Amino acid sequence: MSENKIDLKKLERKVWTSFYEDGIWDIYLGLLLSAIAVGAFCTDTGISEKYSIFGHIGITVFAVLLLWLGKHFITVPRIGTVVFGSRGRARLTKVQVLLAISCVSGLAAFLLIASTIGNVTARQSVMEYIVPVFWTVNMLVLFSLAAYFLNYARLYIIGFLYAIAVPADKILRQILHIDLSVVAFGVPAMIILIMGVVVLVRFLRKYSIPSDDFPSKEIKDVRDR
């Protein structure tokens, strides 16, 4: 009986791992961070805020489309559809709650920044101290808990790369006395993108599209059986 439980745990772990084995989520998260870097680049080069916003939205939309198209045309034809049972859905619900809390926290931070409009001293204090600390803690906690609940180990690395972007921006400004936001956000984004591409290439080499007469595969949460 104990061996059966161990086998089920191993199978469940394999199911969860296979869902993120394609690297597409990594690429998606790397693109989201690169959108911030592009916005910083537009600001540094004097491009108008309107085009900066359009660029940020464009990259974000492209990331979402890439995520959907990648899962639909690359992942599903090779390993089938992952169908989560009650325990699997419970894990996803926990992550959704984390995202909701993160969004609420982000809104609170935005309102705090907005409340300092007209008060230069207060705004400088918020931007120099509160925002970097909030960003770092929020990213570390959010990605670490998501990595734990989803059994998605690379999220620990991605969370760290997200977390260091804002502090790196502040440190570079203090040391070099120039705005290098594009570097602070761009370098972590590139690392995440490269990591995602490497994982994707490995996935494509490992799995091929089954022939038409081969039945489609469907992976289920083994604990619900």
C-alpha positions, -999 to +999 in steps of 0.1 A: +000+000+000+028+024+009+045+017-025+013+025-043+011+058-025+047+066-034+040+057-070+010+080-071+030+108-056+057+103-083+031+102-110+013+133-097+047+151-096+054+140-132+020+154-143+026+188-128+062+189-141+050+181-176+026+210-176+055+235-173+081+214-192+077+233-224+093+266-212+064+287-226+054+301-192+091+311-187+091+330-221+057+346-212+071+359-179+103+370-195+083+391-221+063+407-193+094+419-176+109+430-209+079+452-214+090+472-184+125+474-199+111+487-232+091+514-213+123+524-195+142+525-229+115+548-244+118+571-214+156+572-216+155+580-254+129+607-251+101+588-269+067+602-259+048+585-230+020+576-255+043+554-276+059+540-245+025+529-232+016+514-267+049+495-267+043+481-232+007+471-241+019+456-274+045+434-258+020+423-231-006+414-257+021+395-277+031+376-246-005+365-239-010+354-275+023+336-275+013+318-243-020+307-257-007+298-292+023+279-277+002+258-254-024+251-282+000+244-311+032+231-294+024+216-260-010+200-265-002+181-298+029+166-281+019+156-246-019+160-246-042+180-224-036+182-186-068+178-168-066+188-131-087+170-105-100+185-073-066+186-056-050+201-087-077+227-089-072+235-053-035+243-060-045+266-089-070+283-066-043+290-041-022+306-068-051+327-080-057+339-044-020+349-043-023+368-076-054+386-063-036+396-031-006+407-052-029+429-074-046+444-043-011+452-028+000+467-061-031+489-062-024+500-026+011+509-036-002+528-066-026+548-045+002+555-020+023+569-048-006+589-062-013+604-028+022+620-028+015+641-059+024+677-051+046+667-021+081+663-035+097+651-003+071+625+004+071+613-032+109+609-032+108+589+001+081+566-013+100+560-046+134+556-030+125+533-001+089+520+000+085+510-037+118+490-039+111+472-007+075+465-017+085+453-052+112+430-038+092+414-011+061+411-033+080+393-061+099+370-038+068+359-018+045+357-048+068+336-070+081+314-042+046+304-030+035+299-066+065+277-072+057+257-041+020+252-048+025+245-085+057+224-081+073+247-107+109+249-095+121+275-121+097+300-106+121+304-077+147+316-102+123+338-121+110+353-089+145+362-078+153+378-112+120+398-110+128+408-074+163+422-081+152+445-109+140+475-089+168+473-063+194+470-091+179+500-107+183+521-076+218+508-069+230+515-104+216+551-102+234+557-069+267+543-081+268+556-117+245+586-113+227+577-146+194+561-153+200+524-163+165+511-158+166+494-192+196+474-180+182+467-145+150+452-161+163+441-194+191+418-182+168+397-159+142+396-186+168+383-211+180+357-187+144+345-182+138+345-220+170+325-227+161+300-200+126+296-215+139+291-250+165+265-238+137+246-220+115+249-251+142+235-274+148+207-250+110+200-249+108+199-287+137+175-290+122+152-263+086+151-277+074+148-313+039+152-326+022+118-327+009+104-360-027+108-369-036+072-360-020+076-325-047+084-299-045+117-282-032+117-247-048+131-216-031+135-183-052+136-152-046+143-115-039+108-102-051+115-067-087+118-079-088+083-093 
